């Protein structure tokens, strides 16, 4: 894929344990799905993806959310069900 022009990225059900670092440099992303992996955390750098409209993280092992998610002002869909979140 061309990370410079990609606007939708689906990394669902790939057995990922860590958030792929290069994804936070894909500034044109509008939709990102990491559904059904084994992620325990999301990096603060997620805040660099200011164009995101949809963010899918359901069916992971997330325990907390980074404060950087608050900077994603265009986000209109955030799917977090089936995780280990105790606070938002």
Buried (B, 14 or more C-beta within 10 A) or exposed (E): EEEEEBBEBEBBEEEBEEBBEEBBEBEEBBBBBBBBBEBBBBBEBBBBBEBBBBBBBBBBBBEBBBEBBEBBEEBEEBBBEBBEBEEE
